[in-house]
Amino acid sequence: MGIRVAVAGASGYAGGELLRLLTGHPEFDLVAATAHSQAGAHVTAVHPQLAGLDLTLSATEPAALADADLVFLALPHGQSAALAAQLPAGVRVVDLGADFRLRDPEPWVRYYGGTHAGTWTYGLPELPGQRELIAASDRVANTGCYAATITLALAPLIAAGIASPADVVVVAASGTSGAGRSAKVNLLASEVMGDLSPYKVGAHQHVPEIKQASGATSLSMTPVLAPMPRGILATVTAVPAGEGDPRAVLEQAYAGEPFVHVLPAGRWPHTAATAGSNSCHLQATVDVDSGRIVVVSALDNLGKGAAGQAVQCANLMSGLPETMGLSAYGVAP
């Protein structure tokens, strides 16, 4: 018998991706999956891609999760804290929501509203010292999808002193799965196809998380909804603060990292190359006109931006090889 795991919020896109990864994991045994409106449905009625998985979704209640050794919470922002508080103390938890990411209560209230629930270990293993903290934790707050994409591009440059933490500008395009599975008019195929549309301009909720994780002090972010189901492509620009080659700094920072790849010179990230993987692809240069540092970053928002990252953290928390059950390689075409 392996490590018993459960997924709360299994009917969403991130929850479905978690189920897919967990069923192929050699050490995790999926013992429960819960949902809200889909409770009582067979999992294949909600996620037909999981044909062959014999599992019925139960109601999202503590009793349905209490027998697990480790629980993944794939719930809407603001709903994890109440459920986590009712789980037994010995149960390890990875929260894919935002409830426990921020250290400062003020930006939580400003961007999310309500009471700040507290702070858990931040689940981005590639940050310096973070891998060890995750491995020693029973409660981990998984990163946001935009936050993972942008922080991996930016943090090493600020830490090395070659990029100013002020005046960071980001334009990032995301697939529709990043908006969740709820029916919304603006996410209908007729509305999305053939269109690019900005949203939450100047007020995206991941901004304080990105600043906290990357060391940035001022960040302007423009998210763009792109006509694709999954993936994020972020263009991150910063003012140089010292001498140094940004690409070389990224290469040094991620040397030996299994899931972060600085591409060969002249080759630029694109979302399709990361689809279905737990990888982030990076490339950097200096703009010949403005002199700003430019880093382009791509990942699968349901992989390294959500479910894959959560499994990566769970592996560390469980004393398993970090890469177990995960692939660094995308699916093409």
C-alpha positions as CSV (number, residue, x, y, z in Angstrom):
1,M,0.0,0.0,0.0
2,G,1.4,3.4,-1.0
3,I,0.8,6.9,0.3
4,R,-3.0,7.5,0.4
5,V,-4.0,10.7,-1.3
6,A,-7.2,12.6,-1.9
7,V,-8.3,15.5,-4.1
8,A,-10.9,18.1,-2.9
9,G,-12.3,20.0,-5.8
10,A,-11.7,17.2,-8.3
11,S,-14.3,18.3,-10.8
12,G,-12.4,21.4,-12.0
13,Y,-9.7,21.6,-14.6
14,A,-6.8,21.6,-12.1
15,G,-8.6,18.8,-10.1
16,G,-8.9,16.7,-13.3
17,E,-5.3,17.2,-14.1
18,L,-4.4,16.1,-10.6
19,L,-6.4,12.9,-11.0
20,R,-4.6,12.2,-14.2
21,L,-1.2,12.6,-12.7
22,L,-2.0,10.7,-9.5
23,T,-3.4,7.7,-11.3
24,G,0.0,7.3,-13.0
25,H,2.0,7.9,-9.9
26,P,3.9,4.8,-8.6
27,E,3.7,5.7,-4.9
28,F,0.5,7.7,-4.5
29,D,-2.8,5.7,-4.1
30,L,-5.8,7.8,-5.0
31,V,-8.4,7.0,-2.3
32,A,-11.0,9.8,-2.6
33,A,-12.0,12.7,-4.8
34,T,-14.6,15.2,-3.9
35,A,-16.7,17.9,-5.7
36,H,-19.5,20.3,-5.0
37,S,-22.3,20.3,-7.6
38,Q,-20.9,17.2,-9.3
39,A,-20.9,15.1,-6.1
40,G,-22.4,11.7,-6.8
41,A,-21.2,11.7,-10.4
42,H,-18.8,9.1,-11.7
43,V,-15.5,10.7,-12.4
44,T,-15.6,9.7,-16.1
45,A,-18.9,11.7,-16.5
46,V,-17.0,14.8,-15.5
47,H,-13.5,13.9,-16.9
48,P,-14.0,11.6,-19.9
49,Q,-10.2,11.6,-20.5
50,L,-10.0,9.4,-17.4
51,A,-11.8,6.5,-18.9
52,G,-11.0,3.3,-16.9
53,L,-10.7,5.1,-13.6
54,D,-13.5,3.7,-11.4
55,L,-14.2,6.4,-8.9
56,T,-17.3,8.3,-7.8
57,L,-17.0,11.9,-6.7
58,S,-18.2,12.4,-3.1
59,A,-19.3,15.6,-1.4
60,T,-16.5,17.9,-0.2
61,E,-16.6,17.2,3.5
62,P,-13.8,16.5,6.0
63,A,-14.9,13.0,6.6
64,A,-14.4,12.1,2.9
65,L,-10.7,13.2,3.1
66,A,-9.8,12.2,6.7
67,D,-8.4,8.7,5.8
68,A,-5.8,10.2,3.4
69,D,-2.2,10.7,4.3
70,L,-2.0,13.7,2.0
71,V,-4.8,15.9,0.6
72,F,-4.7,18.2,-2.4
73,L,-7.1,21.2,-2.2
74,A,-8.2,22.3,-5.7
75,L,-10.9,24.7,-4.5
76,P,-11.8,28.3,-5.4
77,H,-9.8,31.0,-3.7
78,G,-11.0,31.6,-0.2
79,Q,-12.5,28.1,0.3
80,S,-9.5,26.1,1.4
81,A,-8.9,27.5,4.9
82,A,-12.2,26.3,6.4
83,L,-11.7,22.8,5.1
84,A,-8.0,22.6,6.0
85,A,-8.8,23.6,9.5
86,Q,-11.1,20.5,9.9
87,L,-8.6,18.0,8.6
88,P,-6.6,15.9,11.2
89,A,-3.3,17.4,12.2
90,G,-1.3,14.5,10.8
91,V,-2.6,14.9,7.3
92,R,-0.3,16.7,4.9
93,V,-2.0,19.3,2.7
94,V,-1.1,21.0,-0.6
95,D,-3.4,23.9,-1.3
96,L,-3.7,24.9,-5.0
97,G,-5.7,28.0,-4.0
98,A,-4.4,31.4,-2.9
99,D,-5.6,31.2,0.8
100,F,-2.2,30.7,2.4
101,R,0.3,32.1,-0.2
102,L,0.7,35.7,1.1
103,R,2.6,36.7,4.2
104,D,1.0,40.2,4.5
105,P,-2.7,40.3,5.3
106,E,-3.2,43.7,3.6
107,P,-2.8,42.6,0.0
108,W,-5.0,39.6,0.7
109,V,-7.8,41.9,1.8
110,R,-7.2,44.3,-1.1
111,Y,-7.1,41.7,-3.9
112,Y,-9.2,38.9,-2.5
113,G,-11.4,40.3,0.3
114,G,-12.3,38.7,3.5
115,T,-10.0,37.5,6.4
116,H,-6.5,36.5,5.7
117,A,-6.2,32.8,6.8
118,G,-2.4,32.8,7.5
119,T,0.7,31.7,5.7
120,W,2.0,28.3,4.7
121,T,5.3,27.3,3.1
122,Y,5.4,28.6,-0.4
123,G,5.4,25.8,-3.0
124,L,8.0,26.9,-5.6
125,P,10.9,24.4,-5.1
126,E,13.2,26.3,-7.5
127,L,13.5,29.3,-5.3
128,P,16.7,29.3,-3.2
129,G,16.2,27.3,0.0
130,Q,12.5,26.6,-0.7
131,R,13.0,22.9,-1.6
132,E,14.2,22.1,1.9
133,L,11.4,24.1,3.5
134,I,8.8,22.2,1.4
135,A,10.3,18.9,2.3
136,A,10.0,19.7,6.0
137,S,6.4,21.0,5.8
138,D,3.0,19.5,6.4
139,R,1.2,22.4,4.8
140,V,2.3,23.9,1.5
141,A,0.7,26.7,-0.5
142,N,1.0,25.9,-4.2
143,T,2.0,28.9,-6.5
144,G,-0.5,30.7,-8.7
145,C,-0.1,29.9,-12.5
146,Y,0.9,33.4,-13.5
147,A,3.1,33.7,-10.4
148,A,5.1,30.6,-11.3
149,T,5.6,31.7,-14.9
150,I,6.8,35.2,-13.9
151,T,8.7,34.4,-10.7
152,L,10.8,31.8,-12.4
153,A,11.7,34.4,-15.1
154,L,12.4,37.3,-12.7
155,A,13.6,36.1,-9.3
156,P,17.2,35.1,-10.2
157,L,17.8,38.4,-12.0
158,I,16.8,40.5,-9.0
159,A,18.7,38.2,-6.6
160,A,21.9,38.5,-8.8
161,G,21.5,42.3,-8.8
162,I,21.4,42.7,-12.6
163,A,17.7,43.7,-12.7
164,S,16.0,46.5,-10.7
165,P,13.2,45.3,-8.5
166,A,11.3,48.5,-9.5
167,D,9.5,49.2,-12.8
168,V,8.9,45.5,-13.7
169,V,6.4,45.3,-16.6
170,V,4.7,42.0,-17.6
171,V,2.3,41.2,-20.4
172,A,1.1,37.6,-20.1
173,A,-1.3,35.5,-22.2
174,S,-3.2,32.6,-20.7
175,G,-5.4,29.9,-22.0
176,T,-9.1,29.7,-21.0
177,S,-8.6,26.9,-18.5
178,G,-7.0,29.4,-16.2
179,A,-10.4,31.0,-15.7
180,G,-11.8,27.8,-14.3
181,R,-14.6,25.5,-15.5
182,S,-17.7,27.6,-14.6
183,A,-19.8,28.6,-17.6
184,K,-19.1,32.2,-18.5
185,V,-20.2,34.1,-21.6
186,N,-16.7,35.6,-22.2
187,L,-15.3,32.0,-22.3
188,L,-17.6,30.6,-24.9
189,A,-15.8,29.4,-28.0
190,S,-17.7,32.0,-30.1
191,E,-16.3,34.7,-27.9
192,V,-12.8,33.5,-27.5
193,M,-11.8,32.1,-30.9
194,G,-10.1,34.6,-33.1
195,D,-9.7,37.1,-30.3
196,L,-7.3,38.4,-27.7
197,S,-8.7,40.3,-24.8
198,P,-7.1,41.9,-21.7
199,Y,-8.6,41.4,-18.2
200,K,-8.0,42.6,-14.7
201,V,-5.6,45.2,-16.1
202,G,-3.6,46.8,-13.3
203,A,-5.3,44.8,-10.6
204,H,-4.6,41.1,-11.0
205,Q,-4.6,39.1,-7.8
206,H,-1.3,37.4,-8.5
207,V,0.7,40.7,-8.4
208,P,1.4,40.7,-4.6
209,E,2.3,37.0,-4.7
210,I,4.8,37.7,-7.6
211,K,6.3,40.6,-5.7
212,Q,6.7,38.5,-2.6
213,A,8.3,35.6,-4.4
214,S,10.5,37.4,-6.9
215,G,11.7,40.4,-4.8
216,A,10.1,42.9,-7.1
217,T,8.9,46.2,-5.5
218,S,6.9,47.6,-8.3
219,L,5.2,45.5,-11.0
220,S,2.7,46.4,-13.7
221,M,0.9,43.4,-15.2
222,T,-1.4,43.0,-18.1
223,P,-3.0,39.6,-18.4
224,V,-4.5,38.6,-21.8
225,L,-7.0,35.8,-22.5
226,A,-5.8,33.8,-25.5
227,P,-7.8,31.4,-27.7
228,M,-6.3,28.2,-26.4
229,P,-7.3,25.8,-23.7
230,R,-4.1,25.7,-21.7
231,G,-0.7,27.5,-21.4
232,I,0.8,30.8,-20.4
233,L,3.3,32.9,-22.2
234,A,4.7,35.8,-20.2
235,T,7.0,38.6,-21.4
236,V,8.8,40.1,-18.4
237,T,10.8,43.3,-18.8
238,A,13.0,45.0,-16.2
239,V,15.5,47.9,-15.9
240,P,19.1,46.8,-15.7
241,A,20.7,47.4,-12.3
242,G,24.2,46.1,-12.9
243,E,26.5,44.4,-15.3
244,G,25.6,40.8,-16.3
245,D,24.1,38.6,-19.0
246,P,20.5,37.8,-18.0
247,R,20.5,34.6,-19.9
248,A,23.8,33.4,-18.2
249,V,22.3,34.3,-14.8
250,L,19.2,32.2,-15.6
251,E,21.4,29.3,-16.8
252,Q,23.4,29.4,-13.6
253,A,20.3,29.7,-11.4
254,Y,18.6,26.6,-12.9
255,A,21.6,24.4,-13.7
256,G,20.5,20.9,-12.8
257,E,16.8,21.8,-12.3
258,P,14.7,19.0,-13.8
259,F,11.7,21.2,-14.7
260,V,13.1,24.7,-15.7
261,H,14.9,24.9,-19.0
262,V,16.8,27.9,-20.4
263,L,16.5,27.4,-24.1
264,P,19.5,27.6,-26.5
265,A,20.4,31.1,-27.7
266,G,18.0,32.3,-30.3
267,R,15.2,29.8,-29.5
268,W,12.1,31.3,-27.8
269,P,9.6,29.7,-25.6
270,H,6.1,28.9,-26.9
271,T,3.2,27.4,-25.0
272,A,2.6,24.2,-27.1
273,A,6.1,23.0,-26.2
274,T,5.2,22.8,-22.6
275,A,1.6,21.4,-22.9
276,G,1.1,18.4,-20.7
277,S,4.5,18.8,-18.9
278,N,5.7,20.1,-15.6
279,S,8.3,22.3,-17.3
280,C,8.9,26.0,-17.6
281,H,10.8,27.2,-20.7
282,L,12.8,30.5,-20.5
283,Q,14.8,32.8,-22.8
284,A,16.4,36.2,-22.1
285,T,17.9,39.1,-24.0
286,V,18.4,42.8,-23.7
287,D,16.3,45.1,-25.9
288,V,18.6,46.9,-28.3
289,D,16.5,50.1,-28.2
290,S,15.4,50.6,-24.5
291,G,18.2,48.6,-22.9
292,R,15.6,46.8,-20.8
293,I,16.1,43.1,-19.8
294,V,13.5,40.9,-21.6
295,V,12.7,37.4,-20.4
296,V,10.0,35.2,-22.1
297,S,8.6,32.4,-20.0
298,A,6.2,29.6,-21.0
299,L,4.5,26.8,-19.0
300,D,1.3,24.8,-18.9
301,N,-1.0,26.6,-16.4
302,L,-2.5,23.2,-15.4
303,G,1.0,21.6,-15.2
304,K,3.8,23.6,-13.6
305,G,1.3,26.3,-12.9
306,A,-1.0,24.1,-10.9
307,A,-1.4,20.3,-10.7
308,G,2.1,19.3,-11.7
309,Q,3.7,21.7,-9.3
310,A,1.4,20.4,-6.6
311,V,2.6,16.8,-7.2
312,Q,6.2,18.1,-7.2
313,C,5.7,19.6,-3.8
314,A,3.8,16.5,-2.5
315,N,6.8,14.3,-3.6
316,L,9.1,16.5,-1.6
317,M,6.8,16.4,1.4
318,S,6.6,12.6,1.2
319,G,10.3,12.0,1.0
320,L,10.0,10.8,-2.6
321,P,12.1,11.8,-5.7
322,E,10.9,15.2,-6.8
323,T,10.3,14.1,-10.4
324,M,8.3,11.0,-9.6
325,G,5.1,10.7,-11.6
326,L,5.9,13.9,-13.6
327,S,7.3,14.5,-17.1
328,A,9.6,17.3,-18.2
329,Y,8.5,16.8,-21.8
330,G,5.5,18.3,-23.5
331,V,2.9,16.7,-25.8
332,A,3.0,17.6,-29.5
333,P,1.4,18.4,-31.9
